[in-house]
Structure formats: structure tokens, C-alpha cells
Amino acid sequence: MQFTQLFRTDFKANLYLAWPIILGQLGQISVNIIDNVMVGQLGTIPLASISLAIAIFVIFFVVGMGMSMVLQPLVAEADAQSDTQSSSFAFKHSLVINTIFSILSILMVECGIGLIHELGQDAEVVHGAIPYLRISMYSMLPFMWFQAFRGLSEGLSETKAPMIAMLIGNAVNVVLNYMLIFGNWGAADMGLKGAAYGTFFSRVAMLIVLILLMRYWKKDSPKRLWNYLLNVDPWHYSRMYFRKVLRLGIPSSMQMLFEVGAFAAAAIMMGMLGPIEQAAHQITINTVSTTFMICVGLSVAATVRVGNALGRKDKAGMRSAGAAAFVQVILFMTFTAITFAVLRFVIPSWYIDDAAVIEIAAVLFLVSAIFQISDGIQVVAIGALRGMQDIWWPTGITFFAYICVGLPCSYLSAFTFDMGYVGIWIGLLVGLSLSALLNTIRFFRLTA
């Protein structure tokens, strides 16, 4: 009876919020998938180059995403109290922080680009990775602006506008990739650079479309998004509120950094084994990222619904919203685990026609099938805790799980115990499972 009630209320409420986010996230991650599939047609070295570039870019990308995702729970809490001014106040402070972070990220990469040669990677791979990375980094600015507008929209439980914007941006990326990577429709044949330019302009398109939707969509709605933007005073800022956003945003970004940083380090370790292993790693992680992004949609739904319950001071509501998200993500990731195991040879063949790369990727897909459930649980647990504005404990847990345990396990398994590429992914499995266990225990203890 309790499970039936959970399905009728929280399951449906979570899915109502999550499905537009999921579609939008799929549109966003498919930008990288499309880049990889199209670049894979150029050969193993270009695919390894994009793997190296993304391994570095994604560190800044996820730190920025973690910093910006703190806006959703702040807006959701204010919305539960019908406080329009606080929602607008949170948005404008987040927008400023996102802008500063983007500029600093671009400067850091420009100043440190030469250090890529010191990572022990194949020289040809590095040569292709550098221009892709530099162009992609400039897409951080429109992406982080988009994240601020998206955070306001999703925090108000309006998840469809960002979804539409991301799907349109994805369509722009497909068209530009087709033109610029291969020189179609009279465009120059730019190879890897063409993929990077496609990513940049697709993120500009996402931002423009979302602002237009906020301006012209749902004019009769009492919670029309444009009304919240009109409440923004561009001259009045609070140093204390900047501290509040950063106090929540920095640990939130660190949580994502520790996980993605572990995967980025794994990509670099794969490069130390060789470009074939690195290309296989990129194919597998690119596909696994798709299922992860669907779980992120459920995680954001948990963040918003738990944040709403926090604003109402409803501890039972927080627990039931989170519990429903846990059940949903377990069901979904069980299905994806079976799919990856069955199609472990088929999926790599969509990316590249290289028997050696496909053989290694098939093994990695088996390992990824094992950690699918852990990956889904840990991201939903962190999302639910973020909705409660419980930030520091999950940060400590993720640091311990990925940096203190997972990464050393990857290195020792691969290079000390001679397990090679399998050993690297075993370390990732250990880190994800530990994070899932400890963050889940934390959530249910706080909501008991």
C-alpha cells in the first residue's frame, strides 16, 4: 500500500518535473556524442584527441555546472514561500558568479595550454586536442549564462523551456558539425576544429532561445518567467548573498569535480597505455554519460521537490520525494546495465570501424554495466541532499570515495597489478559504489 501511494504521488510528481529536464540533458550530452560519432569517422587518433580535450574541458564544465545548480534549490525554497523577490535576487547573484567563473576558466586554459604536452600523451593526439580545447573553452561563457536562466526556470518548476532550448541547440550542433567537420555545403573542411565551433555556436543558440522563451512564452501565467527577470535590480547586490551562493555552490561544484575528475584522470591514464585504449575509453564514457544525464534529470527533480518540502518544513515530504527518485533511478539503471551488457560489441561499432578499439570498448561496457546502478543512486542522493541544502557532508564523501579510494585503486590496479585498462575502470566502479552507499545513508539519516 505504501509503495502504491508512493507511485501515485511522488513518482508522478518527480516524472512531471524530470522528463523535460531529461530530454534537455540528453540534448546537451548529445552535443558531445555527435562530436564523437562524427570525429570517429576521421580515425582513431582524432577520436583519442577529442577524448584528451574533453577530459580537460569537462573539469571546468562540471565545476561550473555544480556552481550554477545551487540556484535551483534556492529558487525552489523561495517559490514554496511565494517570495518572488528572493527568486530574482538569487538569479542575479548566480548570473554574476557564473560570468566571473567563465572568464577565469578561459584564462586558466589559455595560460596553461602548454602543460598538456607534459601529460605523457601521444604527440599526434596532443596536436589535435589543443585547438579543440581552446575553441570549446570559449563556449563556457554562453553555457554558464544559460545555466543561470535555466536555474531560475527549473527552480520555479518550469522545466520545459530549458528543454526546448537545449534540443534546438542540439539541432544547431548537428547541422554545423556536418558542415564544418567534413566541409559540406560549401564550408571549409575543418576536422576537429569544426566540431569545436559547432559546440560553441550550439551553446550560443541555447542561450538565445531560452531568453526568447522566457520573454514570449506563457504570457498569461502568474509565474511567468519574464516577470521574475523584471524584478531584477541590476545595481543592488549583497556581499552576504554572494557568500551564501558561494558557500553552497563551491562544495556543490567540488562534488561534481571529484567524480568527473576521477573519470578525466582515467582518460589520461588510458592515454598512458596508448591511443587505442584512449579511443575505446572515450567511446564507452561517451555512451555511459547519456544514461548518467538521464539520472541527472531525476536528481534535479529531487532537488526541486526536496527544496519545496524544505521551504514548507515538511520532513516527511523530503523523505518521500527522495525515496521515489531512488526507486526510479534503480529501475532505469537496471535496464541500461542489461542493455550495455547485451550490446557491448554493437555500440562501439557505431563510433568507429577499428576491431582493436571495439574489442577493448566491449570489455569496458561490461564494467560500466556493473556500476550503472551505483552511478544512478549516487547522483540522485547528492541531488536530494542539495535540495536540503546539505552540501559539505556530500562533498567530503565524494572526495573520500573518488580521490582517496577510487583513483588510487585505478592506478594500482592498472600499473602495479598489471590489469591495464580493466584495472582503471575497476577503480571507477569502487569510487561510484562507495559514494552511492555513503550519500544514501546520509540522506535517510537526515530525513528519519
C-alpha angles and dihedrals in degrees: 000000000000092000091048090053090048090054094048095051118017098027091055094041092051093048092047089059097034106050097069090044090049093051090047092048090050089051090050097047091043087067087070093038091054090047090052097045092048095042089047087067087065093061144261098301096054089047090051089048092055089047091056094044094048091047088062098036094049091061091064091037096057095040088055092045091051091048092051098042091070087078094072097063092043092052092041092053091049091046091054086058093044089241105153095171093056091050091053091043091054091048097055094047090049091049092055093047091048091051094050092046092052094052092047091049092053091048093048093053093045091051096044102037092110092061090073087079088063096059095088094247130146110278094231091050092052092047091058096040099057100065092043090052095047094051093043092053091064088060087068091082098058090037094055092046088051090051091057093052090042092051092054092048097046093042087059088052091250099129101154099075094059089045092056091046093051093047091051090048089052091053089051089052093052093051095045093046091052090051102040106033095051102021097246127164092025096304123134117268099247103162112192092003089057090056090051093050089049090055092048096051093042089059091048088052091050091055095047094047093049093051091049091050091050089050101046109019124097097001092175096051115112087218094048108162095226090061089063091051091051088058091060113110104204093202105047116080134160123221089203092053091050086055091050093052092046092045088058098031101050097056090041090055091045090056091057092040094056092053098041091038088059090053091045090051088049089055090052091048088051088054088055088059093049145281093277092058090043092052091049090050091051093052092050097043091045091056094041089053088064094062090041091056090053087054089049087059090056089044092055090048089053090048093053096043094044088046090052090050089048089055089052090045088236108151093175089053091052091052096047094046090051095043091053090052090051092053092046094050093047091053093048097045092048087059093048092048090057091045094052092048093050097043098038093124096036100054096054090052088063089064105039144003099227118117094204093052092045092050093054093043090053090059091048090051089058091054091045089052089059095052098042094098093046090049092052095045095049095051093048091047091052091047092052091048090048088056088057088049088240099145114146099058094053088047091055091045094051092047090052095044099046107023102031098036114011101047096044088048090053094050096044093045093048103040108017098040093032095234091136120193093355090057091054091056093044087062090053090051091053093049095048093047093049092048091049093051098046098042092048091052089049093053097049092045092053093048097042 
